[in-house]
Amino acid sequence: MWYLVLSRPTGEKDGRPYLDDHLAYQHKQHSAGNILFSGPTPDRSVGIIVIKAGSRPEAEAIADEDPFHAEGVRKYEMLEWEIHQVLGAGPFSMAAQAALSADHPH
């Protein structure tokens, strides 16, 4: 399953002392195949991370261990994400969407 993480500053700590550790952790998770995309919005107000994990607790552990989150520099919101289309491939009709939903009831 895929998880979209939206990470925002807590306003309680300056993130600069933790930036190198955060980036090293992100690199480790990218290399392990746990994170597909990561990066901030242009104004740095939101960090966006796409995590691939077997379960929500597994995804939460990956997010929790990020030094920005572990040190209280940022807090995050996590959304479970059903990816249906990628680069033009996927179900692009109501019938195809219904078939996909039947395979994965909510």
DRENVEXPA-175402 format. One record per residue (C-alpha): residue number from 0; residue in one letter; x, y, z. Coordinates in steps of 0.2 Angstrom, whole numbers, plus 5000, padded with zeros to 4 digits. Each point is the difference from the previous one (the first is absolute). Layout:
REM DRENVEXPA-175402
{bavo NUM bagu A u X v Y w Z}
...
END
This chain:
REM DRENVEXPA-175402
{bavo 0 bagu M u 5000 v 5000 w 5000}
{bavo 1 bagu W u 5005 v 5018 w 4997}
{bavo 2 bagu Y u 5000 v 5014 w 5013}
{bavo 3 bagu L u 5001 v 5019 w 4997}
{bavo 4 bagu V u 5009 v 5009 w 5014}
{bavo 5 bagu L u 4997 v 5019 w 5002}
{bavo 6 bagu S u 5013 v 5006 w 5012}
{bavo 7 bagu R u 4999 v 5018 w 5008}
{bavo 8 bagu P u 5011 v 5010 w 5012}
{bavo 9 bagu T u 4994 v 4999 w 5018}
{bavo 10 bagu G u 5008 v 5018 w 5003}
{bavo 11 bagu E u 5008 v 4993 w 5016}
{bavo 12 bagu K u 5018 v 4997 w 4993}
{bavo 13 bagu D u 5011 v 5006 w 4986}
{bavo 14 bagu G u 5002 v 4986 w 4987}
{bavo 15 bagu R u 5017 v 5005 w 4994}
{bavo 16 bagu P u 5010 v 4990 w 5013}
{bavo 17 bagu Y u 4991 v 4984 w 4995}
{bavo 18 bagu L u 5000 v 5002 w 4981}
{bavo 19 bagu D u 5015 v 4989 w 4996}
{bavo 20 bagu D u 4993 v 4986 w 5011}
{bavo 21 bagu H u 4983 v 5002 w 4992}
{bavo 22 bagu L u 5008 v 5000 w 4982}
{bavo 23 bagu A u 5010 v 4984 w 5005}
{bavo 24 bagu Y u 4985 v 4992 w 5007}
{bavo 25 bagu Q u 4990 v 5004 w 4984}
{bavo 26 bagu H u 5014 v 4993 w 4989}
{bavo 27 bagu K u 5001 v 4984 w 5010}
{bavo 28 bagu Q u 4981 v 4998 w 4998}
{bavo 29 bagu H u 5001 v 5003 w 4981}
{bavo 30 bagu S u 5014 v 4988 w 4998}
{bavo 31 bagu A u 4990 v 4987 w 5010}
{bavo 32 bagu G u 4985 v 5003 w 4988}
{bavo 33 bagu N u 4989 v 5006 w 5014}
{bavo 34 bagu I u 4998 v 5018 w 4994}
{bavo 35 bagu L u 4997 v 5003 w 4982}
{bavo 36 bagu F u 4999 v 5019 w 5000}
{bavo 37 bagu S u 5004 v 5014 w 5012}
{bavo 38 bagu G u 5003 v 5018 w 5001}
{bavo 39 bagu P u 4993 v 5017 w 5006}
{bavo 40 bagu T u 4988 v 5012 w 4992}
{bavo 41 bagu P u 5009 v 5015 w 4993}
{bavo 42 bagu D u 4997 v 5011 w 5015}
{bavo 43 bagu R u 5006 v 4985 w 5012}
{bavo 44 bagu S u 4983 v 5001 w 5009}
{bavo 45 bagu V u 4996 v 4982 w 4996}
{bavo 46 bagu G u 5011 v 4984 w 4998}
{bavo 47 bagu I u 4992 v 4987 w 4989}
{bavo 48 bagu I u 5005 v 4982 w 5001}
{bavo 49 bagu V u 4993 v 4985 w 4991}
{bavo 50 bagu I u 5003 v 4984 w 5010}
{bavo 51 bagu K u 4997 v 4982 w 4994}
{bavo 52 bagu A u 4997 v 4988 w 5014}
{bavo 53 bagu G u 4991 v 4984 w 5004}
{bavo 54 bagu S u 4989 v 5008 w 5014}
{bavo 55 bagu R u 4996 v 5017 w 5007}
{bavo 56 bagu P u 5010 v 4996 w 5016}
{bavo 57 bagu E u 5015 v 4996 w 4989}
{bavo 58 bagu A u 4998 v 5017 w 4991}
{bavo 59 bagu E u 4998 v 5009 w 5017}
{bavo 60 bagu A u 5016 v 4992 w 5006}
{bavo 61 bagu I u 5009 v 5007 w 4985}
{bavo 62 bagu A u 4993 v 5017 w 5002}
{bavo 63 bagu D u 5002 v 5000 w 5019}
{bavo 64 bagu E u 5019 v 4996 w 4998}
{bavo 65 bagu D u 5004 v 5015 w 4989}
{bavo 66 bagu P u 5010 v 5011 w 5011}
{bavo 67 bagu F u 4989 v 5015 w 4996}
{bavo 68 bagu H u 4985 v 4991 w 5008}
{bavo 69 bagu A u 5010 v 4991 w 5013}
{bavo 70 bagu E u 5008 v 5016 w 5007}
{bavo 71 bagu G u 4983 v 5010 w 4999}
{bavo 72 bagu V u 5006 v 5011 w 4986}
{bavo 73 bagu R u 4985 v 4995 w 4989}
{bavo 74 bagu K u 4984 v 4991 w 5003}
{bavo 75 bagu Y u 4991 v 4990 w 4986}
{bavo 76 bagu E u 4983 v 4995 w 4993}
{bavo 77 bagu M u 4999 v 4983 w 4991}
{bavo 78 bagu L u 4988 v 4995 w 4987}
{bavo 79 bagu E u 4998 v 4983 w 4993}
{bavo 80 bagu W u 5000 v 5001 w 4982}
{bavo 81 bagu E u 4992 v 4989 w 4986}
{bavo 82 bagu I u 5010 v 5004 w 4985}
{bavo 83 bagu H u 4989 v 4996 w 4985}
{bavo 84 bagu Q u 5009 v 5008 w 4985}
{bavo 85 bagu V u 5019 v 5003 w 4997}
{bavo 86 bagu L u 5007 v 5009 w 4984}
{bavo 87 bagu G u 4984 v 4996 w 4990}
{bavo 88 bagu A u 4998 v 4982 w 5006}
{bavo 89 bagu G u 4986 v 4994 w 5011}
{bavo 90 bagu P u 4981 v 5000 w 5000}
{bavo 91 bagu F u 4992 v 5015 w 4992}
{bavo 92 bagu S u 4982 v 4995 w 4999}
{bavo 93 bagu M u 4987 v 4998 w 5013}
{bavo 94 bagu A u 4998 v 4982 w 4997}
{bavo 95 bagu A u 5019 v 4997 w 5002}
{bavo 96 bagu Q u 5000 v 5010 w 5016}
{bavo 97 bagu A u 4985 v 4989 w 5006}
{bavo 98 bagu A u 5010 v 4984 w 4996}
{bavo 99 bagu L u 5015 v 5007 w 5010}
{bavo 100 bagu S u 4989 v 5005 w 5015}
{bavo 101 bagu A u 4992 v 4982 w 5000}
{bavo 102 bagu D u 5017 v 4993 w 5001}
{bavo 103 bagu H u 5004 v 5011 w 5015}
{bavo 104 bagu P u 4984 v 5003 w 5010}
{bavo 105 bagu H u 5001 v 5014 w 5013}
END
